[in-house]
Amino acid sequence: MVISMRNIFKIFTLCFFIVYFFILPALADEEDARDKHKDPQQPSAKKASGAISEVKDKLCYSAYLGILEGYDNNVYLNSARKGDTFDQAMADIVFRYRLNDKLDIKARYDFTSITYHKFTDVSMLDNQILAAFEYYPQNRLKLEAGYLVDFVDYFKGKDSDFMMDGPFAGARYYVNKKTYIGGMYQYNVYDYRSRKTRNSSDQETNITRKDKRNTVIAEFVTYMGKFFVKVKNAYFWNDSNDQYLDFYDYNSERINLYTAYPVTKKLVVLLNGGYQRKDFKSRTTVKDPSKKEHDNIMMLGGGLSYKLLPSCTISLNYSYRQNYSNDPIQDYSGSIGTLGVNIFF
């Protein structure tokens, strides 16, 4: 793995930020947990308790762990429609440290592992690190700005490995305790570690592929009684340095609807749907080279979540995806079903 000095500096800065503001306070909180077994009359324990309590009052965290088993009936999203089972593991931990009444510092780590049993060339690891400031100028308004780094590694398909990083900023306005509207802007650079670009004559060059992406997101979330509704709209434009037909240059708009309803105290029904439109800048269709390609992707899904324990649920989910393209070779459909256990800390 080759990482440029620019990326090394970004990673070092981000690691220092997390260690200084989050790991040290977290260790102090862990020390407090160990100290509860000590004799409270010891002077050292009494002296440390005040400082630890102050850190504990300002620090909060949440964590999630999920283990899933699934089946994908179209692994490569093409007309061959080859299916395979897979194992999926997910973990997420968020630390938030309150500097004052209006300013928080947040750090987040997300991990995803997907291992296919047969088609192992698409098995992958995803490690994502985020650091941000959250500012509350008033009770109903939250402003956020930060930096995101994401490492995606394929076990065998090394040409697909990339590092994505970039800043983001957004705002949320809470209409009331159950409703908010929000918006966010992201700028991301995708650095592919091994994949080479092509020139206008479709000849491979010595330059590795790099994509730059601007994304604008708007969302609306509310509870109507027990019924949860979330609408999210994202628009982005992708600009790649691959020159052949500007193959990876396109604009895209995606809208999603997520709903959830608790049928009982333990059982929740989930439904979601979405639509995405991709307009390619110069990529032409195979059937008619005078036409530029555009794709229309439909997404539908649903699931059940059953609470076994206050912090443990079993989930059953199904999702379906269909692409309608003006290039017949790009048409595909596929579905994924998963069954797993989710633990919240």
HUBELUR-V486682 format. One record per pair of residues at least 6 apart in sequence whose ideal C-beta (glycine too) atoms are under 6 Angstrom apart, sorted by the first residue. I is the first residue (numbers start at 1). GAP is how many residues later the second one is. D is the distance in whole Angstrom. If there is no record, write none. Layout:
# HUBELUR-V486682
i=I gap=GAP d=D
i=I gap=GAP d=D
This chain:
# HUBELUR-V486682
i=14 gap=117 d=6
i=17 gap=114 d=5
i=18 gap=89 d=5
i=21 gap=76 d=6
i=21 gap=84 d=5
i=22 gap=73 d=4
i=22 gap=85 d=5
i=25 gap=30 d=5
i=25 gap=34 d=5
i=28 gap=24 d=5
i=28 gap=27 d=5
i=29 gap=27 d=6
i=32 gap=20 d=4
i=35 gap=10 d=6
i=38 gap=7 d=5
i=58 gap=39 d=6
i=58 gap=40 d=4
i=59 gap=38 d=5
i=60 gap=36 d=5
i=61 gap=34 d=5
i=62 gap=32 d=5
i=63 gap=30 d=4
i=63 gap=282 d=4
i=64 gap=28 d=4
i=64 gap=280 d=6
i=65 gap=26 d=5
i=65 gap=278 d=5
i=66 gap=24 d=4
i=66 gap=274 d=6
i=66 gap=276 d=5
i=67 gap=22 d=6
i=67 gap=273 d=5
i=67 gap=274 d=5
i=68 gap=20 d=4
i=68 gap=270 d=5
i=68 gap=272 d=3
i=69 gap=270 d=6
i=70 gap=16 d=5
i=70 gap=266 d=6
i=70 gap=268 d=4
i=71 gap=14 d=5
i=71 gap=266 d=5
i=72 gap=12 d=6
i=72 gap=264 d=5
i=73 gap=10 d=4
i=73 gap=261 d=6
i=73 gap=262 d=5
i=74 gap=7 d=5
i=74 gap=260 d=3
i=75 gap=7 d=6
i=75 gap=9 d=5
i=75 gap=44 d=5
i=77 gap=255 d=5
i=77 gap=257 d=6
i=78 gap=254 d=6
i=84 gap=32 d=5
i=84 gap=33 d=6
i=84 gap=34 d=5
i=84 gap=35 d=5
i=85 gap=32 d=5
i=86 gap=28 d=6
i=86 gap=30 d=5
i=87 gap=28 d=5
i=88 gap=26 d=5
i=89 gap=24 d=5
i=90 gap=22 d=5
i=91 gap=20 d=4
i=92 gap=18 d=5
i=93 gap=16 d=5
i=94 gap=14 d=5
i=95 gap=12 d=5
i=96 gap=8 d=5
i=96 gap=10 d=5
i=97 gap=8 d=5
i=98 gap=6 d=5
i=102 gap=34 d=5
i=103 gap=32 d=5
i=104 gap=30 d=4
i=106 gap=26 d=5
i=106 gap=28 d=6
i=107 gap=24 d=5
i=108 gap=22 d=4
i=109 gap=20 d=6
i=110 gap=18 d=4
i=111 gap=16 d=6
i=112 gap=14 d=4
i=113 gap=12 d=5
i=114 gap=10 d=6
i=115 gap=8 d=5
i=116 gap=6 d=6
i=116 gap=7 d=5
i=120 gap=36 d=6
i=121 gap=35 d=4
i=121 gap=36 d=5
i=123 gap=32 d=5
i=124 gap=30 d=5
i=125 gap=28 d=5
i=126 gap=26 d=5
i=127 gap=24 d=5
i=128 gap=22 d=4
i=129 gap=20 d=5
i=130 gap=18 d=5
i=131 gap=15 d=5
i=131 gap=16 d=6
i=132 gap=12 d=6
i=132 gap=14 d=3
i=133 gap=12 d=6
i=134 gap=10 d=5
i=135 gap=8 d=4
i=136 gap=6 d=6
i=140 gap=33 d=6
i=140 gap=34 d=5
i=141 gap=32 d=6
i=142 gap=30 d=5
i=143 gap=28 d=5
i=144 gap=26 d=5
i=145 gap=24 d=4
i=147 gap=20 d=5
i=149 gap=16 d=4
i=150 gap=14 d=4
i=151 gap=12 d=5
i=152 gap=10 d=6
i=153 gap=8 d=5
i=154 gap=6 d=5
i=154 gap=7 d=6
i=158 gap=36 d=5
i=159 gap=35 d=5
i=159 gap=36 d=4
i=161 gap=32 d=5
i=162 gap=28 d=5
i=162 gap=29 d=6
i=162 gap=30 d=5
i=163 gap=28 d=5
i=164 gap=24 d=5
i=164 gap=26 d=5
i=166 gap=21 d=5
i=166 gap=22 d=4
i=166 gap=23 d=6
i=167 gap=20 d=6
i=168 gap=18 d=4
i=169 gap=16 d=6
i=170 gap=13 d=6
i=170 gap=14 d=3
i=171 gap=12 d=6
i=172 gap=8 d=5
i=172 gap=10 d=4
i=173 gap=8 d=6
i=174 gap=6 d=5
i=178 gap=44 d=6
i=178 gap=45 d=4
i=179 gap=43 d=4
i=180 gap=41 d=6
i=181 gap=39 d=5
i=182 gap=37 d=5
i=183 gap=35 d=5
i=184 gap=33 d=4
i=185 gap=31 d=6
i=186 gap=29 d=4
i=187 gap=27 d=6
i=188 gap=25 d=5
i=189 gap=23 d=6
i=190 gap=21 d=4
i=191 gap=19 d=6
i=192 gap=16 d=6
i=192 gap=17 d=4
i=195 gap=14 d=5
i=196 gap=8 d=5
i=196 gap=9 d=6
i=197 gap=8 d=5
i=197 gap=10 d=5
i=197 gap=12 d=5
i=197 gap=44 d=6
i=197 gap=45 d=4
i=198 gap=6 d=6
i=198 gap=44 d=6
i=198 gap=46 d=4
i=199 gap=6 d=6
i=199 gap=44 d=5
i=200 gap=43 d=5
i=202 gap=42 d=5
i=209 gap=33 d=6
i=210 gap=31 d=5
i=211 gap=27 d=6
i=211 gap=29 d=4
i=212 gap=27 d=5
i=213 gap=23 d=6
i=213 gap=25 d=5
i=214 gap=23 d=6
i=215 gap=21 d=4
i=216 gap=19 d=5
i=217 gap=17 d=5
i=218 gap=15 d=5
i=219 gap=13 d=4
i=220 gap=11 d=5
i=221 gap=9 d=5
i=222 gap=7 d=6
i=226 gap=36 d=5
i=227 gap=34 d=5
i=228 gap=32 d=4
i=229 gap=30 d=6
i=230 gap=28 d=4
i=231 gap=26 d=6
i=232 gap=24 d=5
i=233 gap=22 d=5
i=234 gap=20 d=5
i=235 gap=18 d=5
i=236 gap=16 d=6
i=237 gap=14 d=5
i=238 gap=12 d=6
i=239 gap=10 d=6
i=240 gap=8 d=4
i=240 gap=9 d=6
i=242 gap=6 d=5
i=245 gap=37 d=5
i=245 gap=38 d=5
i=246 gap=35 d=5
i=246 gap=36 d=4
i=247 gap=36 d=5
i=249 gap=32 d=4
i=250 gap=28 d=5
i=250 gap=30 d=4
i=251 gap=28 d=5
i=252 gap=26 d=5
i=253 gap=24 d=5
i=254 gap=22 d=4
i=255 gap=20 d=6
i=256 gap=18 d=4
i=257 gap=16 d=5
i=258 gap=14 d=5
i=259 gap=12 d=5
i=260 gap=8 d=6
i=260 gap=10 d=5
i=261 gap=8 d=5
i=262 gap=6 d=5
i=263 gap=6 d=6
i=266 gap=40 d=6
i=266 gap=41 d=4
i=267 gap=39 d=5
i=268 gap=37 d=4
i=270 gap=33 d=4
i=271 gap=31 d=5
i=272 gap=29 d=5
i=273 gap=27 d=5
i=274 gap=25 d=4
i=275 gap=23 d=6
i=276 gap=21 d=4
i=277 gap=19 d=6
i=278 gap=17 d=4
i=279 gap=15 d=5
i=280 gap=12 d=6
i=280 gap=13 d=5
i=283 gap=10 d=5
i=284 gap=8 d=6
i=285 gap=6 d=5
i=285 gap=8 d=5
i=285 gap=41 d=6
i=285 gap=42 d=4
i=286 gap=41 d=6
i=286 gap=43 d=5
i=293 gap=34 d=5
i=294 gap=32 d=6
i=295 gap=28 d=6
i=295 gap=30 d=5
i=296 gap=28 d=5
i=297 gap=26 d=5
i=298 gap=24 d=5
i=299 gap=22 d=5
i=300 gap=20 d=5
i=301 gap=18 d=4
i=302 gap=16 d=6
i=303 gap=13 d=6
i=303 gap=14 d=4
i=304 gap=12 d=5
i=305 gap=8 d=5
i=305 gap=10 d=5
i=306 gap=8 d=5
i=307 gap=6 d=5
i=311 gap=33 d=5
i=312 gap=31 d=5
i=313 gap=29 d=5
i=314 gap=27 d=6
i=315 gap=25 d=6
i=315 gap=27 d=6
i=316 gap=23 d=5
i=317 gap=21 d=5
i=318 gap=19 d=5
i=319 gap=17 d=5
i=320 gap=15 d=4
i=321 gap=13 d=5
i=322 gap=11 d=4
i=323 gap=9 d=5
i=325 gap=6 d=5
